[in-house]
């Protein structure tokens, strides 16, 4: 399945409230597996919320860094 993926990396720096946001088109049948393949760290925690419209939101913590991935079917 083809998705538009939005990857948001939270920034916890005191003087910088901006977030890093990346957009990408990806093809996968397993969004969770795709995210696991992207994240390389010692401790990775992932939770997924699937919606009726086919979109998937994945919250990931990789070595203490919080990221959110939103997969929207194209």
PQR file with spaces between the fields and no chain letter, atoms N, CA, C, O and H, PARSE charges and radii, in Angstrom:
ATOM       1  N    UNK     1       0.840   -1.175    0.000 -0.4000 1.5000
ATOM       2  CA   UNK     1       0.000    0.000    0.000 -0.0000 2.0000
ATOM       3  C    UNK     1       0.888    1.242    0.000  0.5500 1.7000
ATOM       4  O    UNK     1       1.962    1.240    0.602 -0.5500 1.4000
ATOM       5  N    UNK     2       0.444    2.289   -0.668 -0.4000 1.5000
ATOM       6  CA   UNK     2       1.224    3.521   -0.739 -0.0000 2.0000
ATOM       7  C    UNK     2       0.659    4.548    0.250  0.5500 1.7000
ATOM       8  O    UNK     2      -0.551    4.758    0.333 -0.5500 1.4000
ATOM       9  H    UNK     2      -0.428    2.290   -1.157  0.4000 1.0000
ATOM      10  N    UNK     3       1.577    5.182    0.998 -0.4000 1.5000
ATOM      11  CA   UNK     3       1.202    6.155    2.014 -0.0000 2.0000
ATOM      12  C    UNK     3       1.994    7.437    1.832  0.5500 1.7000
ATOM      13  O    UNK     3       3.101    7.432    1.292 -0.5500 1.4000
ATOM      14  H    UNK     3       2.560    5.011    0.930  0.4000 1.0000
ATOM      15  N    UNK     4       1.406    8.540    2.295 -0.4000 1.5000
ATOM      16  CA   UNK     4       2.184    9.738    2.554 -0.0000 2.0000
ATOM      17  C    UNK     4       2.538    9.650    4.037  0.5500 1.7000
ATOM      18  O    UNK     4       1.655    9.523    4.886 -0.5500 1.4000
ATOM      19  H    UNK     4       0.507    8.544    2.733  0.4000 1.0000
ATOM      20  N    UNK     5       3.825    9.718    4.343 -0.4000 1.5000
ATOM      21  CA   UNK     5       4.267    9.620    5.726 -0.0000 2.0000
ATOM      22  C    UNK     5       4.766   10.983    6.191  0.5500 1.7000
ATOM      23  O    UNK     5       5.589   11.618    5.531 -0.5500 1.4000
ATOM      24  H    UNK     5       4.542    9.822    3.654  0.4000 1.0000
ATOM      25  N    UNK     6       4.254   11.421    7.337 -0.4000 1.5000
ATOM      26  CA   UNK     6       4.728   12.642    7.976 -0.0000 2.0000
ATOM      27  C    UNK     6       5.466   12.207    9.239  0.5500 1.7000
ATOM      28  O    UNK     6       4.898   11.541   10.104 -0.5500 1.4000
ATOM      29  H    UNK     6       3.585   10.905    7.873  0.4000 1.0000
ATOM      30  N    UNK     7       6.722   12.588    9.332 -0.4000 1.5000
ATOM      31  CA   UNK     7       7.546   12.244   10.489 -0.0000 2.0000
ATOM      32  C    UNK     7       7.832   13.518   11.267  0.5500 1.7000
ATOM      33  O    UNK     7       8.413   14.462   10.733 -0.5500 1.4000
ATOM      34  H    UNK     7       7.183   13.130    8.629  0.4000 1.0000
ATOM      35  N    UNK     8       7.426   13.540   12.516 -0.4000 1.5000
ATOM      36  CA   UNK     8       7.621   14.707   13.367 -0.0000 2.0000
ATOM      37  C    UNK     8       8.512   14.318   14.536  0.5500 1.7000
ATOM      38  O    UNK     8       8.217   13.377   15.273 -0.5500 1.4000
ATOM      39  H    UNK     8       6.954   12.773   12.950  0.4000 1.0000
ATOM      40  N    UNK     9       9.601   15.051   14.693 -0.4000 1.5000
ATOM      41  CA   UNK     9      10.536   14.798   15.789 -0.0000 2.0000
ATOM      42  C    UNK     9      10.400   15.943   16.774  0.5500 1.7000
ATOM      43  O    UNK     9      10.641   17.099   16.429 -0.5500 1.4000
ATOM      44  H    UNK     9       9.841   15.815   14.094  0.4000 1.0000
ATOM      45  N    UNK    10      10.016   15.623   17.992 -0.4000 1.5000
ATOM      46  CA   UNK    10       9.815   16.636   19.037 -0.0000 2.0000
ATOM      47  C    UNK    10      11.162   17.204   19.474  0.5500 1.7000
ATOM      48  O    UNK    10      12.152   16.480   19.573 -0.5500 1.4000
ATOM      49  H    UNK    10       9.820   14.683   18.272  0.4000 1.0000
ATOM      50  N    UNK    11      11.184   18.491   19.731 -0.4000 1.5000
ATOM      51  CA   UNK    11      12.400   19.158   20.186 -0.0000 2.0000
ATOM      52  C    UNK    11      12.173   19.644   21.606  0.5500 1.7000
ATOM      53  O    UNK    11      11.306   20.486   21.837 -0.5500 1.4000
ATOM      54  H    UNK    11      10.379   19.080   19.651  0.4000 1.0000
ATOM      55  N    UNK    12      12.931   19.132   22.553 -0.4000 1.5000
ATOM      56  CA   UNK    12      12.777   19.492   23.948 -0.0000 2.0000
ATOM      57  C    UNK    12      13.788   20.531   24.420  0.5500 1.7000
ATOM      58  O    UNK    12      13.900   20.784   25.620 -0.5500 1.4000
ATOM      59  H    UNK    12      13.636   18.448   22.365  0.4000 1.0000
ATOM      60  N    UNK    13      14.522   21.131   23.493 -0.4000 1.5000
ATOM      61  CA   UNK    13      15.476   22.168   23.873 -0.0000 2.0000
ATOM      62  C    UNK    13      14.725   23.372   24.430  0.5500 1.7000
ATOM      63  O    UNK    13      13.703   23.782   23.879 -0.5500 1.4000
ATOM      64  H    UNK    13      14.431   20.925   22.518  0.4000 1.0000
ATOM      65  N    UNK    14      15.221   23.922   25.498 -0.4000 1.5000
ATOM      66  CA   UNK    14      14.543   24.998   26.223 -0.0000 2.0000
ATOM      67  C    UNK    14      14.260   26.224   25.353  0.5500 1.7000
ATOM      68  O    UNK    14      13.162   26.778   25.416 -0.5500 1.4000
ATOM      69  H    UNK    14      16.051   23.589   25.946  0.4000 1.0000
ATOM      70  N    UNK    15      15.207   26.646   24.560 -0.4000 1.5000
ATOM      71  CA   UNK    15      15.070   27.872   23.765 -0.0000 2.0000
ATOM      72  C    UNK    15      14.632   27.625   22.326  0.5500 1.7000
ATOM      73  O    UNK    15      14.653   28.547   21.509 -0.5500 1.4000
ATOM      74  H    UNK    15      16.098   26.196   24.508  0.4000 1.0000
ATOM      75  N    UNK    16      14.238   26.405   22.007 -0.4000 1.5000
ATOM      76  CA   UNK    16      13.834   26.081   20.638 -0.0000 2.0000
ATOM      77  C    UNK    16      12.586   25.214   20.697  0.5500 1.7000
ATOM      78  O    UNK    16      12.674   24.018   20.972 -0.5500 1.4000
ATOM      79  H    UNK    16      14.221   25.657   22.670  0.4000 1.0000
ATOM      80  N    UNK    17      11.443   25.798   20.444 -0.4000 1.5000
ATOM      81  CA   UNK    17      10.181   25.060   20.506 -0.0000 2.0000
ATOM      82  C    UNK    17       9.753   24.500   19.147  0.5500 1.7000
ATOM      83  O    UNK    17       8.669   23.928   19.031 -0.5500 1.4000
ATOM      84  H    UNK    17      11.372   26.770   20.220  0.4000 1.0000
ATOM      85  N    UNK    18      10.582   24.656   18.134 -0.4000 1.5000
ATOM      86  CA   UNK    18      10.259   24.166   16.795 -0.0000 2.0000
ATOM      87  C    UNK    18      10.367   22.646   16.756  0.5500 1.7000
ATOM      88  O    UNK    18      11.026   22.030   17.594 -0.5500 1.4000
ATOM      89  H    UNK    18      11.463   25.120   18.228  0.4000 1.0000
ATOM      90  N    UNK    19       9.718   22.069   15.782 -0.4000 1.5000
ATOM      91  CA   UNK    19       9.779   20.628   15.558 -0.0000 2.0000
ATOM      92  C    UNK    19      10.367   20.378   14.185  0.5500 1.7000
ATOM      93  O    UNK    19      10.213   21.194   13.276 -0.5500 1.4000
ATOM      94  H    UNK    19       9.182   22.569   15.102  0.4000 1.0000
ATOM      95  N    UNK    20      11.035   19.258   14.038 -0.4000 1.5000
ATOM      96  CA   UNK    20      11.493   18.833   12.724 -0.0000 2.0000
ATOM      97  C    UNK    20      10.377   18.015   12.113  0.5500 1.7000
ATOM      98  O    UNK    20       9.901   17.058   12.723 -0.5500 1.4000
ATOM      99  H    UNK    20      11.160   18.595   14.776  0.4000 1.0000
ATOM     100  N    UNK    21       9.949   18.388   10.900 -0.4000 1.5000
ATOM     101  CA   UNK    21       8.864   17.690   10.227 -0.0000 2.0000
ATOM     102  C    UNK    21       9.338   17.318    8.823  0.5500 1.7000
ATOM     103  O    UNK    21       9.848   18.160    8.083 -0.5500 1.4000
ATOM     104  H    UNK    21      10.335   19.166   10.404  0.4000 1.0000
ATOM     105  N    UNK    22       9.161   16.036    8.465 -0.4000 1.5000
ATOM     106  CA   UNK    22       9.577   15.528    7.169 -0.0000 2.0000
ATOM     107  C    UNK    22       8.402   14.843    6.487  0.5500 1.7000
ATOM     108  O    UNK    22       7.615   14.166    7.149 -0.5500 1.4000
ATOM     109  H    UNK    22       8.746   15.353    9.066  0.4000 1.0000
ATOM     110  N    UNK    23       8.272   15.008    5.181 -0.4000 1.5000
ATOM     111  CA   UNK    23       7.220   14.386    4.390 -0.0000 2.0000
ATOM     112  C    UNK    23       7.872   13.437    3.389  0.5500 1.7000
ATOM     113  O    UNK    23       8.913   13.740    2.807 -0.5500 1.4000
ATOM     114  H    UNK    23       8.912   15.558    4.643  0.4000 1.0000
ATOM     115  N    UNK    24       7.235   12.284    3.203 -0.4000 1.5000
ATOM     116  CA   UNK    24       7.809   11.282    2.297 -0.0000 2.0000
ATOM     117  C    UNK    24       6.688   10.353    1.832  0.5500 1.7000
ATOM     118  O    UNK    24       5.776   10.046    2.600 -0.5500 1.4000
ATOM     119  H    UNK    24       6.388   12.038    3.676  0.4000 1.0000
ATOM     120  N    UNK    25       6.757    9.908    0.581 -0.4000 1.5000
ATOM     121  CA   UNK    25       5.837    8.880    0.106 -0.0000 2.0000
ATOM     122  C    UNK    25       6.533    7.534    0.251  0.5500 1.7000
ATOM     123  O    UNK    25       7.665    7.357   -0.199 -0.5500 1.4000
ATOM     124  H    UNK    25       7.498   10.158   -0.043  0.4000 1.0000
ATOM     125  N    UNK    26       5.840    6.583    0.888 -0.4000 1.5000
ATOM     126  CA   UNK    26       6.424    5.264    1.112 -0.0000 2.0000
ATOM     127  C    UNK    26       5.432    4.191    0.690  0.5500 1.7000
ATOM     128  O    UNK    26       4.221    4.411    0.681 -0.5500 1.4000
ATOM     129  H    UNK    26       4.920    6.727    1.253  0.4000 1.0000
ATOM     130  N    UNK    27       5.962    3.039    0.344 -0.4000 1.5000
ATOM     131  CA   UNK    27       5.130    1.890    0.007 -0.0000 2.0000
ATOM     132  C    UNK    27       5.455    0.778    0.993  0.5500 1.7000
ATOM     133  O    UNK    27       6.588    0.301    1.060 -0.5500 1.4000
ATOM     134  H    UNK    27       6.945    2.860    0.351  0.4000 1.0000
ATOM     135  N    UNK    28       4.443    0.370    1.760 -0.4000 1.5000
ATOM     136  CA   UNK    28       4.627   -0.681    2.753 -0.0000 2.0000
ATOM     137  C    UNK    28       3.279   -1.298    3.101  0.5500 1.7000
ATOM     138  O    UNK    28       2.243   -0.638    3.013 -0.5500 1.4000
ATOM     139  H    UNK    28       3.523    0.757    1.705  0.4000 1.0000
ATOM     140  N    UNK    29       3.298   -2.551    3.491 -0.4000 1.5000
ATOM     141  CA   UNK    29       2.102   -3.213    4.004 -0.0000 2.0000
ATOM     142  C    UNK    29       2.112   -3.243    5.523  0.5500 1.7000
ATOM     143  O    UNK    29       1.152   -3.690    6.149 -0.5500 1.4000
ATOM     144  H    UNK    29       4.139   -3.087    3.563  0.4000 1.0000
ATOM     145  N    UNK    30       3.213   -2.761    6.119 -0.4000 1.5000
ATOM     146  CA   UNK    30       3.379   -2.816    7.570 -0.0000 2.0000
ATOM     147  C    UNK    30       4.025   -1.520    8.073  0.5500 1.7000
ATOM     148  O    UNK    30       5.246   -1.456    8.220 -0.5500 1.4000
ATOM     149  H    UNK    30       3.993   -2.397    5.611  0.4000 1.0000
ATOM     150  N    UNK    31       3.207   -0.479    8.340 -0.4000 1.5000
ATOM     151  CA   UNK    31       3.791    0.783    8.815 -0.0000 2.0000
ATOM     152  C    UNK    31       4.633    0.632   10.077  0.5500 1.7000
ATOM     153  O    UNK    31       5.668    1.286   10.201 -0.5500 1.4000
ATOM     154  H    UNK    31       2.215   -0.531    8.221  0.4000 1.0000
ATOM     155  N    UNK    32       4.211   -0.218   11.021 -0.4000 1.5000
ATOM     156  CA   UNK    32       5.007   -0.415   12.242 -0.0000 2.0000
ATOM     157  C    UNK    32       6.373   -1.006   11.916  0.5500 1.7000
ATOM     158  O    UNK    32       7.388   -0.560   12.450 -0.5500 1.4000
ATOM     159  H    UNK    32       3.369   -0.749   10.921  0.4000 1.0000
ATOM     160  N    UNK    33       6.401   -1.990   11.055 -0.4000 1.5000
ATOM     161  CA   UNK    33       7.660   -2.594   10.643 -0.0000 2.0000
ATOM     162  C    UNK    33       8.549   -1.597    9.912  0.5500 1.7000
ATOM     163  O    UNK    33       9.771   -1.607   10.065 -0.5500 1.4000
ATOM     164  H    UNK    33       5.576   -2.352   10.620  0.4000 1.0000
ATOM     165  N    UNK    34       7.917   -0.733    9.112 -0.4000 1.5000
ATOM     166  CA   UNK    34       8.664    0.288    8.394 -0.0000 2.0000
ATOM     167  C    UNK    34       9.357    1.230    9.385  0.5500 1.7000
ATOM     168  O    UNK    34      10.533    1.557    9.225 -0.5500 1.4000
ATOM     169  H    UNK    34       6.925   -0.725    8.988  0.4000 1.0000
ATOM     170  N    UNK    35       8.614    1.660   10.408 -0.4000 1.5000
ATOM     171  CA   UNK    35       9.184    2.561   11.416 -0.0000 2.0000
ATOM     172  C    UNK    35      10.296    1.854   12.190  0.5500 1.7000
ATOM     173  O    UNK    35      11.346    2.443   12.443 -0.5500 1.4000
ATOM     174  H    UNK    35       7.658    1.395   10.538  0.4000 1.0000
ATOM     175  N    UNK    36      10.071    0.604   12.564 -0.4000 1.5000
ATOM     176  CA   UNK    36      11.131   -0.161   13.267 -0.0000 2.0000
ATOM     177  C    UNK    36      12.402   -0.232   12.428  0.5500 1.7000
ATOM     178  O    UNK    36      13.508   -0.192   12.969 -0.5500 1.4000
ATOM     179  H    UNK    36       9.218    0.125   12.358  0.4000 1.0000
ATOM     180  N    UNK    37      12.251   -0.337   11.124 -0.4000 1.5000
ATOM     181  CA   UNK    37      13.406   -0.374   10.228 -0.0000 2.0000
ATOM     182  C    UNK    37      14.143    0.959   10.164  0.5500 1.7000
ATOM     183  O    UNK    37      15.352    0.994    9.934 -0.5500 1.4000
ATOM     184  H    UNK    37      11.353   -0.370   10.685  0.4000 1.0000
ATOM     185  N    UNK    38      13.409    2.063   10.369 -0.4000 1.5000
ATOM     186  CA   UNK    38      14.030    3.396   10.346 -0.0000 2.0000
ATOM     187  C    UNK    38      14.806    3.711   11.622  0.5500 1.7000
ATOM     188  O    UNK    38      15.852    4.359   11.588 -0.5500 1.4000
ATOM     189  H    UNK    38      12.427    2.035   10.556  0.4000 1.0000
ATOM     190  N    UNK    39      14.274    3.242   12.742 -0.4000 1.5000
ATOM     191  CA   UNK    39      14.830    3.625   14.040 -0.0000 2.0000
ATOM     192  C    UNK    39      15.921    2.655   14.481  0.5500 1.7000
ATOM     193  O    UNK    39      15.699    1.451   14.606 -0.5500 1.4000
ATOM     194  H    UNK    39      13.424    2.715   12.770  0.4000 1.0000
ATOM     195  N    UNK    40      17.070    3.201   14.704 -0.4000 1.5000
ATOM     196  CA   UNK    40      18.204    2.391   15.151 -0.0000 2.0000
ATOM     197  C    UNK    40      18.619    2.903   16.525  0.5500 1.7000
ATOM     198  O    UNK    40      19.200    3.982   16.638 -0.5500 1.4000
ATOM     199  H    UNK    40      17.251    4.179   14.603  0.4000 1.0000
ATOM     200  N    UNK    41      18.328    2.147   17.548 -0.4000 1.5000
ATOM     201  CA   UNK    41      18.689    2.573   18.888 -0.0000 2.0000
ATOM     202  C    UNK    41      18.696    1.392   19.825  0.5500 1.7000
ATOM     203  O    UNK    41      18.290    0.289   19.457 -0.5500 1.4000
ATOM     204  H    UNK    41      17.856    1.270   17.456  0.4000 1.0000
ATOM     205  N    UNK    42      19.150    1.621   21.015 -0.4000 1.5000
ATOM     206  CA   UNK    42      19.214    0.557   22.009 -0.0000 2.0000
ATOM     207  C    UNK    42      17.842    0.255   22.585  0.5500 1.7000
ATOM     208  O    UNK    42      17.491   -0.905   22.799 -0.5500 1.4000
ATOM     209  H    UNK    42      19.479    2.516   21.314  0.4000 1.0000
ATOM     210  N    UNK    43      17.055    1.323   22.838 -0.4000 1.5000
ATOM     211  CA   UNK    43      15.728    1.144   23.418 -0.0000 2.0000
ATOM     212  C    UNK    43      14.717    1.810   22.488  0.5500 1.7000
ATOM     213  O    UNK    43      14.743    3.028   22.315 -0.5500 1.4000
ATOM     214  H    UNK    43      17.341    2.266   22.664  0.4000 1.0000
ATOM     215  N    UNK    44      13.821    1.015   21.886 -0.4000 1.5000
ATOM     216  CA   UNK    44      12.801    1.529   20.979 -0.0000 2.0000
ATOM     217  C    UNK    44      11.443    1.043   21.458  0.5500 1.7000
ATOM     218  O    UNK    44      11.215   -0.162   21.573 -0.5500 1.4000
ATOM     219  H    UNK    44      13.799    0.025   22.026  0.4000 1.0000
ATOM     220  N    UNK    45      10.530    1.990   21.741 -0.4000 1.5000
ATOM     221  CA   UNK    45       9.166    1.667   22.131 -0.0000 2.0000
ATOM     222  C    UNK    45       8.226    2.244   21.080  0.5500 1.7000
ATOM     223  O    UNK    45       8.345    3.410   20.706 -0.5500 1.4000
ATOM     224  H    UNK    45      10.715    2.968   21.648  0.4000 1.0000
ATOM     225  N    UNK    46       7.279    1.415   20.600 -0.4000 1.5000
ATOM     226  CA   UNK    46       6.368    1.840   19.538 -0.0000 2.0000
ATOM     227  C    UNK    46       4.938    1.495   19.919  0.5500 1.7000
ATOM     228  O    UNK    46       4.660    0.407   20.423 -0.5500 1.4000
ATOM     229  H    UNK    46       7.182    0.467   20.903  0.4000 1.0000
ATOM     230  N    UNK    47       4.026    2.446   19.668 -0.4000 1.5000
ATOM     231  CA   UNK    47       2.591    2.173   19.795 -0.0000 2.0000
ATOM     232  C    UNK    47       1.911    2.717   18.544  0.5500 1.7000
ATOM     233  O    UNK    47       2.336    3.733   17.993 -0.5500 1.4000
ATOM     234  H    UNK    47       4.252    3.330   19.258  0.4000 1.0000
ATOM     235  N    UNK    48       0.856    2.042   18.099 -0.4000 1.5000
ATOM     236  CA   UNK    48       0.178    2.427   16.860 -0.0000 2.0000
ATOM     237  C    UNK    48      -1.314    2.597   17.090  0.5500 1.7000
ATOM     238  O    UNK    48      -1.939    1.835   17.828 -0.5500 1.4000
ATOM     239  H    UNK    48       0.511    1.217   18.547  0.4000 1.0000
ATOM     240  N    UNK    49      -1.871    3.615   16.439 -0.4000 1.5000
ATOM     241  CA   UNK    49      -3.312    3.855   16.433 -0.0000 2.0000
ATOM     242  C    UNK    49      -3.782    3.765   14.991  0.5500 1.7000
ATOM     243  O    UNK    49      -3.349    4.544   14.143 -0.5500 1.4000
ATOM     244  H    UNK    49      -1.363    4.233   15.839  0.4000 1.0000
ATOM     245  N    UNK    50      -4.669    2.813   14.712 -0.4000 1.5000
ATOM     246  CA   UNK    50      -5.207    2.641   13.360 -0.0000 2.0000
ATOM     247  C    UNK    50      -6.603    3.245   13.293  0.5500 1.7000
ATOM     248  O    UNK    50      -7.422    3.048   14.191 -0.5500 1.4000
ATOM     249  H    UNK    50      -5.021    2.180   15.401  0.4000 1.0000
ATOM     250  N    UNK    51      -6.863    3.983   12.215 -0.4000 1.5000
ATOM     251  CA   UNK    51      -8.151    4.646   12.027 -0.0000 2.0000
ATOM     252  C    UNK    51      -8.973    3.922   10.958  0.5500 1.7000
ATOM     253  O    UNK    51      -8.431    3.166   10.151 -0.5500 1.4000
ATOM     254  H    UNK    51      -6.198    4.142   11.485  0.4000 1.0000
ATOM     255  N    UNK    52     -10.270    4.160   10.963 -0.4000 1.5000
ATOM     256  CA   UNK    52     -11.179    3.518   10.011 -0.0000 2.0000
ATOM     257  C    UNK    52     -10.877    3.913    8.566  0.5500 1.7000
ATOM     258  O    UNK    52     -11.155    3.143    7.646 -0.5500 1.4000
ATOM     259  H    UNK    52     -10.710    4.774   11.619  0.4000 1.0000
ATOM     260  N    UNK    53     -10.308    5.110    8.356 -0.4000 1.5000
ATOM     261  CA   UNK    53     -10.011    5.566    6.998 -0.0000 2.0000
ATOM     262  C    UNK    53      -8.721    4.977    6.438  0.5500 1.7000
ATOM     263  O    UNK    53      -8.333    5.294    5.313 -0.5500 1.4000
ATOM     264  H    UNK    53     -10.083    5.735    9.104  0.4000 1.0000
ATOM     265  N    UNK    54      -8.048    4.115    7.220 -0.4000 1.5000
ATOM     266  CA   UNK    54      -6.820    3.474    6.759 -0.0000 2.0000
ATOM     267  C    UNK    54      -5.554    4.168    7.214  0.5500 1.7000
ATOM     268  O    UNK    54      -4.457    3.654    6.995 -0.5500 1.4000
ATOM     269  H    UNK    54      -8.363    3.858    8.133  0.4000 1.0000
ATOM     270  N    UNK    55      -5.682    5.321    7.841 -0.4000 1.5000
ATOM     271  CA   UNK    55      -4.479    6.017    8.317 -0.0000 2.0000
ATOM     272  C    UNK    55      -3.971    5.357    9.599  0.5500 1.7000
ATOM     273  O    UNK    55      -4.730    4.753   10.356 -0.5500 1.4000
ATOM     274  H    UNK    55      -6.573    5.739    8.018  0.4000 1.0000
ATOM     275  N    UNK    56      -2.677    5.493    9.812 -0.4000 1.5000
ATOM     276  CA   UNK    56      -2.023    4.908   10.979 -0.0000 2.0000
ATOM     277  C    UNK    56      -1.126    5.968   11.602  0.5500 1.7000
ATOM     278  O    UNK    56      -0.313    6.587   10.915 -0.5500 1.4000
ATOM     279  H    UNK    56      -2.060    5.984    9.197  0.4000 1.0000
ATOM     280  N    UNK    57      -1.276    6.175   12.905 -0.4000 1.5000
ATOM     281  CA   UNK    57      -0.389    7.079   13.641 -0.0000 2.0000
ATOM     282  C    UNK    57       0.460    6.241   14.575  0.5500 1.7000
ATOM     283  O    UNK    57      -0.056    5.468   15.382 -0.5500 1.4000
ATOM     284  H    UNK    57      -1.936    5.673   13.463  0.4000 1.0000
ATOM     285  N    UNK    58       1.759    6.402   14.458 -0.4000 1.5000
ATOM     286  CA   UNK    58       2.691    5.638   15.270 -0.0000 2.0000
ATOM     287  C    UNK    58       3.480    6.599   16.147  0.5500 1.7000
ATOM     288  O    UNK    58       4.081    7.558   15.662 -0.5500 1.4000
ATOM     289  H    UNK    58       2.178    7.030   13.802  0.4000 1.0000
ATOM     290  N    UNK    59       3.467    6.323   17.444 -0.4000 1.5000
ATOM     291  CA   UNK    59       4.252    7.081   18.406 -0.0000 2.0000
ATOM     292  C    UNK    59       5.450    6.220   18.765  0.5500 1.7000
ATOM     293  O    UNK    59       5.298    5.059   19.143 -0.5500 1.4000
ATOM     294  H    UNK    59       2.979    5.543   17.838  0.4000 1.0000
ATOM     295  N    UNK    60       6.635    6.791   18.648 -0.4000 1.5000
ATOM     296  CA   UNK    60       7.852    6.033   18.904 -0.0000 2.0000
ATOM     297  C    UNK    60       8.780    6.818   19.826  0.5500 1.7000
ATOM     298  O    UNK    60       8.941    8.031   19.692 -0.5500 1.4000
ATOM     299  H    UNK    60       6.758    7.734   18.341  0.4000 1.0000
ATOM     300  N    UNK    61       9.377    6.101   20.753 -0.4000 1.5000
ATOM     301  CA   UNK    61      10.416    6.662   21.606 -0.0000 2.0000
ATOM     302  C    UNK    61      11.668    5.832   21.337  0.5500 1.7000
ATOM     303  O    UNK    61      11.696    4.624   21.572 -0.5500 1.4000
ATOM     304  H    UNK    61       9.246    5.116   20.862  0.4000 1.0000
ATOM     305  N    UNK    62      12.688    6.501   20.845 -0.4000 1.5000
ATOM     306  CA   UNK    62      13.941    5.823   20.510 -0.0000 2.0000
ATOM     307  C    UNK    62      15.051    6.480   21.320  0.5500 1.7000
ATOM     308  O    UNK    62      15.428    7.624   21.066 -0.5500 1.4000
ATOM     309  H    UNK    62      12.666    7.482   20.654  0.4000 1.0000
ATOM     310  N    UNK    63      15.569    5.739   22.302 -0.4000 1.5000
ATOM     311  CA   UNK    63      16.616    6.261   23.181 -0.0000 2.0000
ATOM     312  C    UNK    63      16.218    7.605   23.796  0.5500 1.7000
ATOM     313  O    UNK    63      17.043    8.511   23.914 -0.5500 1.4000
ATOM     314  H    UNK    63      15.263    4.810   22.508  0.4000 1.0000
ATOM     315  N    UNK    64      14.941    7.723   24.187 -0.4000 1.5000
ATOM     316  CA   UNK    64      14.457    8.922   24.859 -0.0000 2.0000
ATOM     317  C    UNK    64      13.940   10.023   23.951  0.5500 1.7000
ATOM     318  O    UNK    64      13.391   11.007   24.447 -0.5500 1.4000
ATOM     319  H    UNK    64      14.271    6.987   24.091  0.4000 1.0000
ATOM     320  N    UNK    65      14.097    9.895   22.638 -0.4000 1.5000
ATOM     321  CA   UNK    65      13.644   10.911   21.688 -0.0000 2.0000
ATOM     322  C    UNK    65      12.265   10.533   21.161  0.5500 1.7000
ATOM     323  O    UNK    65      12.098    9.462   20.577 -0.5500 1.4000
ATOM     324  H    UNK    65      14.544    9.096   22.235  0.4000 1.0000
ATOM     325  N    UNK    66      11.270   11.405   21.364 -0.4000 1.5000
ATOM     326  CA   UNK    66       9.900   11.144   20.945 -0.0000 2.0000
ATOM     327  C    UNK    66       9.696   11.543   19.493  0.5500 1.7000
ATOM     328  O    UNK    66      10.045   12.651   19.084 -0.5500 1.4000
ATOM     329  H    UNK    66      11.405   12.274   21.839  0.4000 1.0000
ATOM     330  N    UNK    67       9.121   10.616   18.712 -0.4000 1.5000
ATOM     331  CA   UNK    67       8.808   10.881   17.314 -0.0000 2.0000
ATOM     332  C    UNK    67       7.394   10.408   17.034  0.5500 1.7000
ATOM     333  O    UNK    67       6.901    9.468   17.657 -0.5500 1.4000
ATOM     334  H    UNK    67       8.838    9.717   19.045  0.4000 1.0000
ATOM     335  N    UNK    68       6.747   11.077   16.080 -0.4000 1.5000
ATOM     336  CA   UNK    68       5.418   10.663   15.653 -0.0000 2.0000
ATOM     337  C    UNK    68       5.446   10.472   14.139  0.5500 1.7000
ATOM     338  O    UNK    68       5.984   11.303   13.407 -0.5500 1.4000
ATOM     339  H    UNK    68       7.148   11.841   15.574  0.4000 1.0000
ATOM     340  N    UNK    69       4.863    9.374   13.685 -0.4000 1.5000
ATOM     341  CA   UNK    69       4.773    9.071   12.262 -0.0000 2.0000
ATOM     342  C    UNK    69       3.296    8.944   11.918  0.5500 1.7000
ATOM     343  O    UNK    69       2.573    8.179   12.557 -0.5500 1.4000
ATOM     344  H    UNK    69       4.426    8.700   14.280  0.4000 1.0000
ATOM     345  N    UNK    70       2.844    9.683   10.917 -0.4000 1.5000
ATOM     346  CA   UNK    70       1.454    9.596   10.468 -0.0000 2.0000
ATOM     347  C    UNK    70       1.461    9.084    9.034  0.5500 1.7000
ATOM     348  O    UNK    70       1.997    9.729    8.133 -0.5500 1.4000
ATOM     349  H    UNK    70       3.431   10.304   10.397  0.4000 1.0000
ATOM     350  N    UNK    71       0.858    7.918    8.837 -0.4000 1.5000
ATOM     351  CA   UNK    71       0.754    7.294    7.517 -0.0000 2.0000
ATOM     352  C    UNK    71      -0.665    7.503    7.010  0.5500 1.7000
ATOM     353  O    UNK    71      -1.623    7.048    7.635 -0.5500 1.4000
ATOM     354  H    UNK    71       0.422    7.394    9.569  0.4000 1.0000
ATOM     355  N    UNK    72      -0.808    8.195    5.871 -0.4000 1.5000
ATOM     356  CA   UNK    72      -2.103    8.454    5.259 -0.0000 2.0000
ATOM     357  C    UNK    72      -2.118    7.790    3.882  0.5500 1.7000
ATOM     358  O    UNK    72      -1.240    8.053    3.061 -0.5500 1.4000
ATOM     359  H    UNK    72      -0.030    8.564    5.363  0.4000 1.0000
ATOM     360  N    UNK    73      -3.120    6.922    3.620 -0.4000 1.5000
ATOM     361  CA   UNK    73      -3.171    6.277    2.309 -0.0000 2.0000
ATOM     362  C    UNK    73      -3.255    7.294    1.179  0.5500 1.7000
ATOM     363  O    UNK    73      -3.946    8.307    1.281 -0.5500 1.4000
ATOM     364  H    UNK    73      -3.834    6.709    4.287  0.4000 1.0000
ATOM     365  N    UNK    74      -2.532    6.997    0.097 -0.4000 1.5000
ATOM     366  CA   UNK    74      -2.539    7.885   -1.071 -0.0000 2.0000
ATOM     367  C    UNK    74      -3.541    7.362   -2.058  0.5500 1.7000
ATOM     368  O    UNK    74      -3.721    7.950   -3.125 -0.5500 1.4000
ATOM     369  H    UNK    74      -1.971    6.173    0.015  0.4000 1.0000
